[in-house]
Amino acid sequence: MKNFKTILLLILVTSVLNRCTDHVDYEAIEGYQITSEIYFQQEADYDAALVGTYDVLQWLFFNIQLGAIASEISLCGGESATDYIGIQQIDDMTHYPENNVLRQIWQFLYEGVNRANYMEQNKANIDFEGKEAMYGEVYFLRAYYYFELVKFFGDVPLFTEARLTAGEAGTLTRTPKEEVYAQIELDLQNAIASLPNSQSQVGRVNKYTAYALLGKVLLYQDKFAEAASALDNVIGVYSLVSDYGSQFLRFGENGPESVFEIQYSNQSNWYDWGCAHCSEGNYAIIMNGPRGWSGPEYAQGWSFNVPTAEFYNSFEEGDTRRDATVLDIEAFAAATGASYTEGYDHTGYFNNKYIPRAGESGGQTELNYLTNFRIIRYSDVLLMAAEAYNRGGIDDGLAQEFLNQVRRRAFGDDDNDISASGTALTDAIWEERKFELSLEGHRFFDLVRTGRASSLITGFVEGKHEVFPIPQQEVDISGLTQNAGY
Amino acid sequence: MRKSILNFIIAFIAVCTGLQAQSLSGSVTDSEDGEPLAGVNIVVQGQNQGAVSDFDGNFTISNFEFGSTLVFSYVGYKTLNLKISSTDVISDNISVSMDKDLSELDEVIVIGYGSQKLSDISGAVSTVNSDAIEASSPVRVEDALQGQASGINIISSGSPGSKPTVLIRGITSYAGNDPLVVIDGISATIDDLNSLNPSDVKSVNVLKDAALASIYGVKGGSGVIVITTKSGERNSETKFTLSTSVGTQEVVRTIDVLNASEYAAILNESSVNAGEGIVFPNISDFGVGTNWQDEVLVDAPIVNHSITASGGSENTSYYVSAGYTGQDGVVAGGEKSFFNRTNFTTNINTDLSEKTKLLINTNYSNIKGKSLAENGITSVLSNALNFDPTVSPFENGTFGISETITQEIVNPLAQIDNTYNENKVDKIQGKIELQHELMENLNITSRFGYTYVNIYDKGFIPFQFYGTGHNQTNANPDLSPIVTVDSEGNITSTHNRVFEGNTNFFNYTYELYGNYDFTIDEIHNFQTVAGFSIGEGKGGNISATNEDVPFNSWDYADVSAATGNATQQTSSSWQYVNRNLSYFGRILYDYDEKYYASFTGRVDGSTSFGKNNKFGFFPSASIGWVVSKEDFFDEIPVLDYLKFRASYGTLGNDNINPQFSLISTFPSYVFNGTITPGSSLGSIPNDDVSWENQVQMNVGIDTRIFNDKVSISLDYFKKTVDDLLFSPNLSLYLGVPSYPTTNIGSTESTGLDATISLNTSVGGLSISSDINFTTAENEVISINNGDKYIWGAGYGIPYRNIVRFEEGFSPGYFFGYLTDGVFQTQDEVNNHATQNGAVPGDIRFVDVNGDGIVNDNDRTQIGDPFADFTIGWNLNLDYKAFDLSVFTYASVGNDIYRAYERNLNYTNRFASTLARWTGPGTSFDEPRVTFVDSNNNSRASDRYVEDGSYLRIKNIQLGYSFPDSLTEVWGFDEVRAYVQVKNALTLTEYSGYDPEISVGGVLNTGIDYGTYPQPRIWSMGVNIKF
């Protein structure tokens, strides 16, 4: 009897253990998670991955902010001298490799590159109608991300085949920027070849967006003839809006002058400060608002990116762009009875293009401003074309015509037309870019590209500050070389 | 070993005088060695007289009546009752010998899948019994372990019911050092102790080394806390105990900040120093203004009630209890901050047959709580410290507001008023266990343990007004929504918001094992166990939010009542499951209770581990030698007992989740003005990932000296963790996916635990005292993640990282700038390394790397939050009906980082600012005040690091047991009343509320975010048995 019980028990134990052999296996489906092994099997997966590739554009708010703050026309501002220290240092040209803002810019741009590459790596999985046109968008986006990387950092690691794996950490070196530019041009040419002339959805890039970006990329390399011919394709496709300021308001978004905009929305109620960039709203907007604001039209913010008085006063008489670009807060408060508190570096002026406007955010106010970034406007295309025609020695007359189209819109008449030519015309075009495109993220890079940064930006050291330092963490982990002077 | 023979001798020596009352003399000796015992308490039972033996063991009792009983009591010896009749005494002298009470050493303790006599254990263990727990009457049982057992550090918080940080023998892992908790054989966690009523606990044993903990394998790496709850006794009448205590809690210390006129003066100076005008033209108007700390800190009640009944028949025993604990918060009081727990426990043990026993333990608890923001810049205490003192608490029937502070910092009273939340927990934990004696000495145990938890949370963010333009303001002053009209005439409005969430956990473990004990040749003793364990843990959550709560009222705050439309509602959910399967076995061997050896092993499989590493093996071994049993030992005087122990083994830590190459559907972008969902690669797997592998070594000595009056235990340990689990810092050009956890680092901890106990009595006073000493030194040996460190916590706005887990350093050390006083003159600034923005009066930071520039590369180690050593000292005194216990705890060498200063231009400052620099020679450590801090004086530096060493009298309890004559009249068996003071006195140099700072993890230890101070608690209570 005793033995019988023992045997019974042994049978029980053995059978239980047999049942248990797969007890400690686990599949992702148990947590309702999708693995990469079952992805890219249907067209919808590609659609979603493309949306994911666009998504990174929304994270690039610091890129735009720095284009102004690093230049002479705008100061960092903020709450105090230590508020966003990384931006304060860049404003003062005292930045060095340890800089959270630069690290974020670097990492986000590479996330964009990797998302585009992830699509590239899965391109051959299945075929469907419109796939080539879809990949036109992918290549455009990759070109945009690499272009930003080259603008900020110079030589950067270049890879195009696939998303990097964990094992590839630390294995890459910096590619000369000429080769990166060649890849950017190639991607844009491929995009132009496959993109449609127009898209059914607002916010998607088309063939002309790619031409415009290609023109800009070529201009950055002083390839004037090629730039002119690329931009020629865009001339006449878009038009200037008659009221300059209207295009920076909510209902001026994606208008007839808009070539490329980064799209934002106030429809989500994002409130995770630990991932501010995860919002669908534009984080730069809350940064640029007046502090402690109580009054009409605008909403309160953190008083960053404040234009200088010199800049405000440098607008010509009759230029309608001044008040559309810069908000004179003292005058506005005096006129409306509004009140505010002064932040650090208070100049009395605010960035009127990207500023919190009452009612334009979502449930969580700070992180959900709907304001789009105007990345390429038609006036930029005209001024780039003017510069290409002028500096390339191709046709100053045409250059004048493009330039004056922009000026006529600004002044409302043709009394202010420019008739200069040669280098005087070049100077006029460059000066026009400052007023037409200010606070939109171009100024610092225009100054660097045209060799004028050291004469205009206090603290700018030639041979060093043309590019930003490679993030220290990347130097430490990946063994990348540092830029000269840092 | 059991020497339980009562061996007293009474010598009959003649002389019988025939007198009924006379003087009686005698002497008391130790039964073993015949040494005289001094200080033995001798009383005549039922009479109010007695004596105490002198240095030679002699005593005399006058007016002794024959036929009475003498009671001999002495600490460390068994109490002896002796009835003396006239015929027993043959001279006027009696000789009495007393036996040592070795019961403490004979105590059988639960060590996991079995039990062992404490004296037989060759691993490292600490035990705490119910008396010690009762003496400290904690809200959570682990609070009672602080300083009671060596090798264990408990860091508590004053927040009602909050979970303390529990570290057993130092820090080994970067992620999670919570020990495993086993309650009556059921695996649980430290979090589960919130629902256990401390008065239900019979004993707590802490398994500290590999020899003992490796029976729990991969879960045992941070030590194991084995808790046994009370049970009834067979064949005994029902006994009731009733305990009740009520107390009040108060905050003892406040922090010196500027009063209103000081604040105004300092702000004027700050403004002038920044080249601006005066802020407050007339300082004298302000007086002292509002002390916000006094406004928010209140005296709050704490109560504890419990009733238990236990007993048993021949076949069944039972223990049932009901308990209630209520603690209100000292910050703001019980309306917005409390912890209430109700418990019901039933433990039943019954014989199904002669050989089969059934044990059913069930514990139900219900917890309700509300909480306020704590430990951060937006906490109530942070607001109390930083808010403008010139503002009145109330103005015109509403909360006072600041016109100048527009970010984060608000009137703390308004914040308290606007905080609405509640948390309800229902939990059932228990086991069903069958024990069957298969044959003699072979017992099979089949146990099903389970825990079910349901947590319901609700929160409400009402319309609130902290001043126009304040970033926390979401309403107009009359609390109507803010309606805005944009340039195109679109109308938008702010909303209030309600959140509800429901979370469930269900864990079960089934275990089947056999214990077989046998002896060979009467001298080789074996205790063996083998078995397996299978378990699963599941959890899930569903939550929802909505806007537009009717009447902006907490009463209507519910998702179902809110009137927001579909786009205003959000919902979310998550779930997880993990499973494990383990096999374990252990052999305990001793040779004549003189030489000991043990072998333990466990194989653990887990869903958490990578595909290529599903099972891990964790073996350990130990040896012990009781030297005092050797023949030669008799020659050594003073030493009564001596034992050497040593153990070695491996353990694990499995703080990882299953890993896959996952597609994230989180990314989205905006097309046609509409948010469009997208995807990206979210995470990358590591199929080879395994547990953290820990190698532990322990050597120890137990000894007793001076007639067993003093006992000493000493342990030295060394833990090495290889394969530390990390999510490494990979190249930034990989983008942002979460990269796989990998095994890429190692740490080492070494330390010493010591316990010295003294048991003696002087006169009628019996003294029992022990001192615990704990030290652990931790070092990160390697991190192979590229830059050799990972960042831990930071603080403040803008955020500053201050904690690093770095190769070659103590884990979680503070990292920042070193300071070197204040620049007195421009010359000093010029002669120093380039420090951007510095002017005289600013802090001089050290150019650590000597490159001539002060920048981030000059940051270095500025502090270590972990103590060099801690000491706990218990003193228990008994004198007649009185008992006194005092517990003192000291932590030495731990640094604290002060991180509760907001540093806005208009926020308040600390009183130390009054000693600021105002010109050459005026101050050498406190910088100038200015609205434009171009030097960034507030950067993370050693200015904020303070020595956090402290000595604290944690507990004083004085009790009185009423005499039987009274209790019999009342109808009770025992009645004891006591008064108690907790956290009676703290000696520290630290300037904050409380040097004992618990925020939870290794990577944010020792950062004072405005920690919730532990209150001083005055309480009184009564324990009744009947």
Interface residues (C-beta under 8 A of the other chain):
Chain A: K2 K5 T6 L9 V13 V16 L17 C20 H23 V24 D25 Y26 A28 E30 G31 Y32 Q33 I34 T35 S36 E37 Y39 D45 A48 A49 L50 V51 G52 T53 Y54 D55 L57 Q58 E79 S80 A81 T82 D83 Y84 I85 D92 T94 Y96 E98 R103 W106 Q107 F108 Y110 E111 G112 V113 N114 R115 Y118 P157 R163 L164 T165 A166 E168 A169 G170 L172 Q201 V202 G203 R204 L249 R250 F251 Q263 Y264 S265 Q267 S268 N269 C278 E280 R291 G292 W293 S294 E297 A299 Q300 S339 Y340 T341 Y344 R357 A358 G359 E360 G363 E366 P471 Q472 Q473 E474 D476 I477 S478
Chain B: T404 T406 Q407 L438 M439 I444 T468 G469 H470 N471 T484 V485 D486 S487 E488 N490 I491 T492 H495 R497 L512 F532 I534 E547 T567 Q568 T570 Q575 Y576 V577 N578 R579 N580 L581 G605 S606 T607 F609 K614 F615 P658 F660 S661 L662 I663 T665 F666 P667 S668 Y669 V670 F671 N672 G673 T674 I675 T676 P677 G678 S679 S680 L681 I684 N686 N729 L730 S731 L732 Y733 L734 G735 V736 Y739 P740 N785 G786 D787 P798 N836 G837 N855 D856 N857 N903 L904 N905 F931 V932 D933 S934 N936 S938 R939
